Amino acid sequence: MSSKGEIGAEAQIILHFPSKKEARAAFFALKAEEEFSHRGISQVAIDGAHLKILIKAQDPVSLRASLNSYLRLAQVIKSVEQDTE
């Protein structure tokens, strides 16, 4: 069992965008989410037209909650991207 503050689960999400400009816009939208993690940490980084999201959590339940949050936000970003085309 993990003690308080110890990381017990980890995941990485890589999102691909059509352009660096779109990746940068998504980066700034998702960067704010880093501040809301209470039972783990997350980092959002940009690499060209790709975003890399690293999530480390105390337990699998916290990891799943963070993953769901980022994936929902990514889905919204993708929907907005398609609506503006």
VOGU-3710 file (C-alpha; in Angstrom, 3 decimals, decimal comma):
1> msskgeigae> 0,000/0,000/0,000  1,311/3,455/-0,859  2,010/5,910/1,917  0,691/9,452/1,646  2,462/11,397/-1,084  3,993/8,295/-2,702  3,308/7,710/-6,381  1,692/4,355/-7,119  0,356/4,620/-10,692  1,496/6,403/-13,835
11> aqiilhfpsk> 0,320/6,995/-17,407  1,322/9,024/-20,437  -0,972/10,414/-23,118  0,360/11,665/-26,443  -1,997/13,805/-28,506  -1,229/14,479/-32,175  -2,371/17,702/-33,824  -2,403/18,749/-37,494  -0,125/21,726/-36,786  2,168/23,249/-34,182
21> kearaaffal> -0,249/26,161/-33,863  -3,115/23,865/-32,855  -0,867/21,909/-30,488  0,215/25,158/-28,848  -3,401/26,294/-28,358  -4,283/22,924/-26,805  -1,161/23,094/-24,626  -2,284/26,352/-23,030  -5,819/25,012/-22,566  -4,580/21,838/-20,834
31> kaeeefshrg> -1,709/23,419/-18,880  -4,152/24,879/-16,351  -5,338/21,363/-15,482  -1,958/20,657/-13,825  -3,012/22,841/-10,886  -6,122/20,783/-10,059  -4,559/17,433/-9,213  -4,965/16,735/-5,494  -3,890/13,091/-5,319  -1,000/13,108/-7,753
41> isqvaidgah> 0,848/15,240/-10,242  0,563/15,878/-13,941  2,777/17,574/-16,489  1,848/18,844/-19,933  4,637/19,354/-22,469  4,642/20,348/-26,110  6,821/18,690/-28,743  6,201/20,145/-32,175  2,665/19,195/-33,204  2,320/16,768/-30,277
51> lkilikaqdp> 1,316/17,174/-26,651  2,649/14,839/-24,012  0,734/14,501/-20,785  2,353/12,604/-17,921  0,150/11,700/-14,979  1,449/10,229/-11,722  -1,050/9,343/-9,017  -1,119/7,813/-5,560  -3,409/4,988/-6,644  -5,211/3,581/-9,713
61> vslraslnsy> -8,492/5,307/-8,827  -6,801/8,719/-8,783  -4,994/7,900/-12,018  -8,262/6,983/-13,724  -9,907/10,217/-12,548  -7,042/12,300/-13,928  -6,982/10,352/-17,203  -10,732/10,833/-17,630  -10,378/14,555/-17,000  -7,607/15,026/-19,567
71> lrlaqviksv> -9,347/12,820/-22,138  -12,624/14,741/-21,756  -10,775/18,024/-22,224  -8,950/16,620/-25,269  -12,301/15,582/-26,730  -13,661/19,117/-26,261  -10,548/20,597/-27,878  -10,929/18,227/-30,842  -14,624/19,136/-31,194  -13,829/22,843/-31,219
81> eqdte> -11,017/22,231/-33,715  -13,426/20,421/-36,075  -16,091/23,127/-35,702  -13,645/25,835/-36,729  -12,530/24,068/-39,932
//
